[in-house]
Amino acid sequence: MASGLPNTAQISEMASSWMGKLSPFASTVAGQASRGLSQGLQYTKEAMGQSSDTTELPDAYKQLETQVDAIKGLHEHFLRVSVNFTRKAYDYQPPLTDTALNYASTMKNGLTHLMSGSAPPAVVDDVPPSLPHALAKAASGSREGLPPAEPLNNALKKFADAHNRVGDARVKMADEITTRFHQPYTTTLNQLIAHSVKARRNVIAVRLNYDAARAKLKASKPEDEARLRAEMEATEDEFVSVVDDAMAKMKLVVEAPEPLKNLSDLVAAELAYFKTAHEALAELSPEIDELQVTNEALLRQK
């Protein structure tokens, strides 16, 4: 009976084929390991002061590094603050009672409709989305029980209307700052600036390889000189290439118009908000003053 198992010749052929496929991968891994070892040894020598012959980067490269670091810091500092505009009611901390009541109401409505088999209504969040909205809600809720003709009742209504207007403008400002400043700054930091940082790390790695190759060539024996010189020249070409690449990427960061444009958009959004707030409160203030005078006159008549 013929066996289904491969014979010795077939096994040998399969092994040769597998080794042939593995060989390029093994060579790549070995090459990467060798480069990593050279980088590590060169870095250790420099850190311990045992290597005085270190390749200097061009002054133009160093200047670009300084500029990119400043722009990177600018983005990081602003983003730590502007993230607040992405959070609902960032300027207002709802009382725990309001939050608990809102949650309890949502759960109650959900259970009621679940038991009846009907679709639940859209969730209505009773927590004000901003501090001006919260002030408007407080004023509106305080009118109950006051006589309609009372100056205080009328003042609370005007106060609520004005602060709802201010609150709507504040929410609009936060949305615009999020889309026109925070998100673009995040994209610039995570893409354009991140690419330049990665390129600079590559320069450091290749520079270590280049200096390690130069050191090996200096200490080489005559029979190894030709091989080590070829290796050094190859790493030198690679070093020049990665420096040029990093400088090109850093120039993209330095010459990008977006950071200033986005900053202008931030100021425009703030200006629109404060303009609306000023208009609303400028209208409200004399009306409140007039109602105060009326109220004092009524009190004197009693």
C-alpha positions in Angstrom: 0.0 0.0 0.0 1.4 3.4 -1.0 2.1 5.7 1.9 0.6 9.2 2.0 3.7 10.5 3.8 6.4 12.5 1.8 9.6 10.7 1.2 13.1 11.9 2.1 13.7 13.7 -1.2 10.3 15.5 -0.9 11.1 16.6 2.6 14.5 17.9 1.6 12.9 19.9 -1.3 10.2 21.3 1.0 12.9 22.3 3.6 15.0 24.0 0.9 12.0 25.9 -0.4 11.0 27.1 3.1 14.6 28.1 3.9 14.7 30.0 0.6 11.6 32.0 1.5 12.9 32.6 5.1 16.4 33.7 4.0 15.5 37.3 2.9 13.4 37.8 6.1 16.3 36.5 8.2 18.7 38.8 6.4 16.5 41.8 7.0 16.1 41.0 10.7 19.8 40.4 11.1 20.5 43.7 9.4 18.1 45.6 11.6 19.6 43.9 14.7 23.1 44.9 13.6 22.1 48.5 13.0 20.3 48.6 16.3 23.4 47.3 18.1 25.7 49.9 16.3 23.3 52.7 17.3 23.2 51.5 20.9 27.0 51.2 21.2 27.6 54.6 19.7 25.0 56.2 21.9 26.6 54.6 25.0 30.0 55.9 24.0 28.7 59.4 23.5 26.8 59.3 26.8 29.9 58.2 28.6 32.1 60.8 26.9 34.2 58.1 25.0 33.4 59.5 21.6 34.7 63.0 20.7 34.2 62.8 17.0 30.4 63.4 16.6 28.9 64.6 13.4 27.4 68.0 13.8 24.1 68.8 12.2 23.8 71.9 10.0 22.9 75.2 11.7 19.9 75.5 9.5 18.7 72.2 10.8 19.2 73.2 14.4 17.3 76.5 13.8 14.4 74.5 12.3 14.4 72.2 15.3 14.1 75.2 17.6 11.2 76.6 15.7 9.4 73.3 15.4 9.7 72.7 19.1 8.2 76.1 19.8 5.3 75.5 17.5 4.8 72.0 19.0 4.7 73.6 22.5 2.3 76.2 21.3 -0.2 73.6 20.0 0.2 71.4 23.2 -0.4 74.4 25.5 -3.5 75.7 23.7 -5.0 72.2 23.3 -4.8 71.6 27.0 -7.1 74.6 27.5 -9.2 74.5 24.3 -10.4 70.9 25.1 -12.8 72.5 27.5 -14.8 73.9 24.6 -15.5 70.3 23.6 -17.2 69.6 26.9 -20.8 70.4 27.5 -21.5 73.0 30.2 -17.7 73.5 30.7 -18.5 76.8 32.5 -21.3 75.3 34.7 -21.2 72.6 37.3 -24.8 71.3 37.7 -25.8 70.7 41.3 -25.9 67.0 42.1 -29.6 67.2 42.8 -30.2 68.4 39.2 -28.1 65.6 37.8 -29.7 62.9 39.9 -33.2 64.1 39.2 -32.5 64.2 35.4 -31.1 60.7 35.6 -34.1 59.4 37.7 -36.6 61.0 35.3 -34.9 59.4 32.3 -34.9 55.9 34.0 -38.6 56.3 35.1 -39.7 57.2 31.6 -37.8 54.4 30.1 -39.3 51.8 32.5 -42.8 53.2 31.9 -42.6 52.8 28.1 -40.9 49.5 28.4 -43.8 48.1 30.5 -46.4 49.6 28.1 -44.6 48.3 25.0 -44.5 51.7 23.4 -41.5 53.4 22.0 -39.7 55.7 24.5 -39.7 59.4 23.8 -36.6 61.3 22.8 -34.4 61.9 25.8 -34.6 65.5 26.9 -31.6 66.7 29.0 -32.8 69.1 31.6 -29.3 70.1 32.6 -28.6 73.6 31.2 -25.8 73.5 28.5 -24.1 76.7 29.8 -23.9 79.0 32.8 -26.1 81.7 31.2 -28.7 79.0 30.4 -28.6 77.9 34.0 -29.2 81.5 35.2 -32.1 81.8 32.8 -33.6 78.5 34.1 -33.2 79.8 37.7 -35.0 83.0 36.8 -37.8 81.3 34.9 -38.4 78.8 37.6 -38.6 81.5 40.2 -41.5 83.4 38.6 -44.0 80.8 39.8 -46.2 82.2 42.5 -45.4 85.8 41.8 -48.2 88.1 40.6 -47.9 88.7 36.9 -48.0 92.5 37.3 -45.2 92.5 39.9 -42.0 94.3 38.6 -39.9 91.4 40.0 -41.9 88.9 37.8 -41.3 91.1 34.8 -37.7 91.5 35.6 -37.1 87.8 35.9 -38.7 87.2 32.5 -36.5 89.8 30.9 -33.5 88.4 32.7 -34.3 84.8 31.5 -34.8 85.9 27.9 -31.5 87.9 27.8 -29.5 85.1 29.4 -31.0 82.4 27.1 -29.8 84.6 24.2 -26.3 84.9 25.8 -26.3 81.1 26.5 -27.1 80.3 22.9 -24.3 82.5 21.7 -21.9 80.8 24.2 -22.8 77.4 22.9 -22.3 78.6 19.4 -18.9 80.0 20.3 -17.9 76.6 21.9 -19.0 74.7 18.7 -17.1 77.1 16.4 -13.9 77.0 18.5 -14.1 73.2 18.6 -14.4 72.9 14.8 -12.3 75.8 13.7 -9.6 75.8 16.3 -9.4 72.7 18.6 -9.8 70.1 15.9 -7.4 71.7 13.4 -4.8 72.2 16.1 -5.2 68.5 17.0 -4.8 67.5 13.4 -1.7 69.6 12.9 -0.1 68.2 16.1 -0.9 64.6 15.3 0.0 64.8 11.6 2.3 67.6 10.3 4.2 68.1 13.6 4.3 64.3 14.4 5.8 63.6 10.9 8.6 66.1 11.5 9.3 64.6 15.0 9.5 61.1 13.5 11.9 62.3 10.8 14.1 63.9 13.4 14.2 60.7 15.4 15.3 58.9 12.2 18.1 61.5 11.8 19.4 60.7 15.3 19.3 56.9 14.5 21.1 57.3 11.2 23.6 59.7 12.6 24.6 57.2 15.3 25.0 54.6 12.6 27.1 57.0 10.5 29.4 57.9 13.4 29.7 54.2 14.4 30.7 53.4 10.8 33.3 56.2 10.8 34.8 55.0 14.1 35.0 51.4 12.7 36.8 52.7 9.6 39.3 54.6 11.7 40.2 51.6 13.8 40.1 49.1 10.8 42.8 46.8 9.7 44.2 47.2 6.2 42.4 44.1 4.9 39.0 45.4 6.2 39.4 49.0 5.1 37.8 48.8 1.7 34.7 47.0 3.1 34.3 49.4 6.0 34.8 52.4 3.8 32.0 51.3 1.5 29.8 50.8 4.6 30.7 54.3 5.9 30.0 55.9 2.5 26.6 54.2 2.3 25.6 55.4 5.8 26.9 58.9 4.9 24.6 59.0 1.9 21.7 57.8 4.0 22.5 60.4 6.6 22.5 63.2 4.1 19.2 61.9 2.7 17.4 61.7 6.1 18.7 65.2 7.1 17.2 66.6 3.9 13.9 64.8 4.5 13.7 66.0 8.1 14.4 69.6 7.1 11.7 69.4 4.4 9.2 68.2 6.9 10.2 70.8 9.5 9.9 73.5 6.9 6.3 72.4 6.3 5.6 72.9 10.0 7.3 76.3 10.2 5.7 77.6 7.0 2.2 76.3 7.6 -0.4 79.1 7.7 -2.9 77.2 9.7 -1.8 77.9 13.3 -2.2 81.6 12.9 -5.4 81.2 10.8 -6.9 78.9 13.4 -6.0 81.4 16.1 -7.7 84.2 14.2 -10.8 81.9 14.0 -10.7 81.5 17.8 -10.7 85.2 18.3 -13.5 85.7 15.8 -15.7 83.2 17.6 -15.0 84.9 21.0 -15.7 88.3 19.5 -19.1 87.2 18.2 -20.0 85.8 21.5 -19.0 88.8 23.6 -20.6 91.1 21.1 -23.9 89.3 21.5 -23.5 89.1 25.3 -22.8 92.8 25.4 -25.8 93.7 23.3 -28.2 91.5 25.3 -27.0 92.8 28.7 -26.9 96.4 27.5 -30.6 96.1 26.6 -31.4 94.3 29.9 -29.6 96.6 32.3 -31.7 99.8 31.8 -34.9 97.7 31.8 -34.0 96.1 35.1 -33.1 99.6 36.5 -36.4 101.0 35.4 -38.3 98.1 37.0 -36.3 98.6 40.2 -37.4 102.3 40.3 -41.1 101.2 39.6 -40.9 98.6 42.4 -39.5 101.1 44.9 -42.3 103.6 44.0 -44.9 100.9 44.5 -43.5 99.9 47.9 -43.6 103.5 49.1 -47.4 103.6 48.2 -48.1 100.6 50.4 
